[in-house]
């Protein structure tokens, strides 16, 4: 694996982003690569390992004789069922973005062109730039960018906005925490990523706290360096409750602050980065009881606690199905699989079941 598919091997063959490849990366302090460079590395691994790749959207998972049968839809919209029976399925990806509820009067229209989420922000950058351009026509006192959420998505959006010319614009981050925290290397934290015995010895409460601290509202120092240049950035302790549009076509973001009072913000444009639904795949599982397709928080927490060491849903209804591996909700098994930070360890856990 190290000889053929490692990051070092990749930099020897394709020194993308580094003039002398592997040696330049070492000399520069082995800093975390940009997402774009890491994506190039993963694409290189896929190409070098020659797996069977089917470009399609999975639409249904059905159990058949103890195996999975997959239905999908190709890029041209054609439905198809894969003839292969699969022993297991691995679900990755954060799922669809959650949405702040809308509240409006019939005569008013929601300004969708000024509301973005953690997914479509990156696909609608032309519209984002247009919103930034419109802000130049008004004073800083009458214009503000609002970001709801304080996780990695919110930090990435904030970093991009600052680099795109919004450094001196009023930016308000609405979050149920007082700060963005910097993620730095620590021997104690890093140990929990590699020492499974130490991780398993923690209480469920300690695991959840550790996982949340490293994955929510925590950004790398390289991102924080850019964020620190913002001159009019504030954080509002509160929760975005709904988008309200009045009869005069004026729209507001209602925020419930930490003291339970309501604050009305008037954004020039809004980025809804309040999170994603990691259980997005449940409606695709055929035969799953209706209540389990939209489970309660208590139900999903129980499933997470019962997850096997192979990151597989286990116990109860899931014993009736073939293996379904869900690393996105595996914080009880390890801290690095939920955010796909430890891909090698994640693969070992999953493939160990076979």
N, C-alpha and C positions, 0 to 999 in steps of 0.2 A: 504493500500500500504506500509506504513512504517513498519507495523508489520510483513508482509510476504515477501516483496521483496526488502527491503532497503539494503544499503551497510553494515549498522550495523548488521542487521539480518544475512547477509551472513558471516560476520566475526565471529559471535557467533557460527554458524553452521560449518563453514569451515575456520579456522584461517590460511589460506594459506599465507605464507610470514610473518606472525606475530605470535610469539611464544604463546602469550596469547590472540590472536584474537583482539577483539574490544578495550579492555583496553590498549594493547600494542600500537595499532595504535594511540589512544588518547595521551598516554604518549609520543609518538615520535613526537607529534606536528601536527597530522592530515595531514601529507604530502601527496601530490597527489600520488596515487598508480602507480606502474609500469604498462605499457600497458598490460603486460602478466597477472598480477593479476586482472586488470579490465576486461580483456577478460574472465577470469575465472568467475568473478562475473556475467557478462552478460550471459554467458552460463548457469550458475546456475539459473538465472531468467527465461530464456527460458525453462529450464527443469521443474522448479517449477510451471510455469504458464500453461504449457501443451498446447501450441498453435498447430495448424496444420502446420507442417513443410514439405515443398516439396523441395527436393534437386534437383534443375535443373536450367538451364540458360534460362531466358526469352528471346525470340527471336522476339516477335511481340505483340503489343497492338492494338486491334481492337474494335471500338465502335459498340455496338449491342443493339438496343432497349433501349438506354439510360444507358447502363452498359458497363463495360470493359470485353472483352473476351481475355484471355491470351494464347499465344502459347509459348511452351518452348522446350528445348532439354535436355534430361537426360544425366547422366554421360556416358552411353554407346552410345551416339549419336542418340538415338531414339527420333524422333519428336513427340510431343503430344500437344493436346489442352485441357486446363482445362475445365471441364463441368460447373464449377461455373461461374455465372455472378457476377462481382464485382462492388460495388458502387464507389470505389476509389482505386487508386494505389499510393503508396509512393515510390519515386525513391531516393535511397541514393547511396553513393559511389562516388569517385572522377572521375570515367571514365578512359579511356585509357590515358597513359602518352603521352604528346606532344613530338615530336622529332625534334631535330636540323636538318635542311635540310642537305643533302649530296651533295657534288659537287666533281666529280671525272673524271679522264680520263679513256678511255676504257681499257687500259692495267693494270690499278691499281685495287686492291681489297680493300674494306673497312674492316678494322680489327674489325669485330663485336665482337670478343672475348675480346676486350679491351674497348668496349663501353657498358655502363650500363644505365638504366633509373631508375626512382623512384619506379617502380614496380618490375622489374626483378632483381634489385640489391640484394634483400633479398632472391630470389630464386636461385641465382647463386653465393652464397658465396664461394663455392669451387673455382670457377674461379677468384673471387676477391682475395682470399688468394694466388692463383697461381701468379696473377699479382704483389702482394706485395712481393712474394718470388723472382720474377724476378728482382724487383727493387733493391734487396740487392746486385746484381751482378754489379751494376753501382754506380758511385758516386752520391752524393746528387745534384751536380751541373748539372748532365745530366739526372736526373729523377725527375718527378713531377706528382702529382695527381691533376687533375682538376675537380672541381665540378661546374657545371653551374646551377645557381639558389641560392637563399638564403632564402627559406621558411622553413617550418617545416620539409619537406622531406630532404632537403639539410643538415639541422642541425642534423637530426637523422643519416644520412649517415656519416657525419663528426664525430659525437660522436662514432659511431661504429668503424670507421677506426682508430681513436686514441686509442681506447681500444684494437684493434687488432694488435697493434705494429707499427702504422704509426705516432706516436707522434712526432718523430724527422725528418720525411720526409717532403719535400717541398710539401705543399698543397696550391693550388690557388683556391679561390672562385670567380667566375665571376658573378657579380650581379649589378643591376642598383641602388645600394645603397652602402653606405660607411661602413656599419657595420651590425653585427648581434645584435639585441637588446634583452635585458632580459625582460621576462614577470614576473612581480611580482604582488602580491595582492595589490589592492588599493581600498579604500572605494568608490572613485569617479567612477572608472572603473567598479567595481563590481555592483554598483547601476544600471548601464545601462543594466546589464544582467537581472535584476529582476524588474525594474521599467519601464513598457512599456509606461507609459505616458511620462516619461522623454525622452525615446528613440524616440517616435513619434514626440516630439517637436523639434528635431534636424533637420537641413536642410539636404537634400539628400547628399550634399557635405560633411557635417560633419559626417554623418553616414558612408559614404564610407571611409573616412579618418580613422575613428575609427576602422572600420572593418579590413581595410588593415593593420593598425598598430598592431592589436592583432593577426592577422592570417598570415601575410607574413613577413618573416625575424625576427620573434620574437620567442625566445626559453625560456623554463623554466630555472630557476637558477641552478637546478640540472644538466641539460645538459651543461649549460655554464661553470660550475665548471670543467667538463672534457675537454671541448673545450679550456679552458684557459691554459691547460697544454701543448698544442701544441707549439713547439719551432720554427717552420718554416712555420707558417701559414700567408698567405697574402690575401687581398681582392682586386680584380681588378674591378674598376668601369667601367662597360661596359655590352654589350649584346652579347651573343653567336649567331653569324649569320649563320655559316655553318661549316660543317666538310669537309675539303678539302684533297684529296689524289692525289699526283702527280704521274708522270709516273715512278718514282723510288720507288714506294710503300711506300713513306714516307707520313705520315698523320699529319695534323695540325688542330687546332681549330681557325677559324677566329673570332676575337672579335672586335666589334665596340665600341671603348672606349667613355667615356663621352664627349671628345672634337671632336668626329666624325672621329678620325684617326683609322686605322686598325692595330690590333696587332695579330701576329701569335703565338699561343702557341703550344708546342710540348708535349702533355701529354704522360706519360707512360701508363696511362689509364684514361678514362673519365667517369664521372657520370653525365648524363643529368637529372637534377632535376628542369627543367624549368617549370614544372607544368602539370596540367591535364585538360581535357576538361569536364567541368561540365554539358554540354548539350549533352553528348554522347548518350543519350537515344532517341533523336529526330528521327533518321532513323527507329526506331522500331514502331513508331506511324503510323498506317495505315491510308491512306486518307489525310495525312498532305501534303500540297503543297510542291513541290520540293524545292522552294526557302526557305521554313521554315525548311527544314531538315538540311540545312547548312546556318543558318541565319547570317546576318551581326552583328557586334558588336552593332550597333545602335538598331537593332531589339531586341536582347537579353536584352539590357539595358531597353528598353521599357517594355518588359515582366516582368523584375524584379521589376520595379516601379509599375506595375499593379497587382503584386502578392497580393492575398487576405490575410486577417489575419489568415486564415487557411492554409497558405503556399501553396495555390492552384493557378495554372495558371488561369488567368481570363481575359476576354475581348477579342475582336476580334475573331480570329479563335478558341480560346480555349473555347468559350461559346458553341461551337458545340460538345464538348467532355465531357464525364463524368469527375469527379474530378481527377486531376493529381497533386499530392503534391510533391513539389521539394525543400526540405529544404536546399539543397546544394547551392542554388542561392537566399537565403532569407535574404540577408543583410539589405534590406529596412524594413523588418518586425522586425528583432531583430539581435543582434550581435553574439549570441551563437549557432544558428541553422545551419549555413552554415558549421561549422566545427564539428557539432554534440557534442558540449561541454555542451549543456543544453538539455539532452535527455528528462527529465520530462516535461519541458516547451514545447518542440517540440511536444511531444505526446499530451499534452493538446490542443495545437493549432489545430493539425490535427484532433483529435477525436471530438473536439468541433463542427466540421462541420456535425457530425452525431448524 
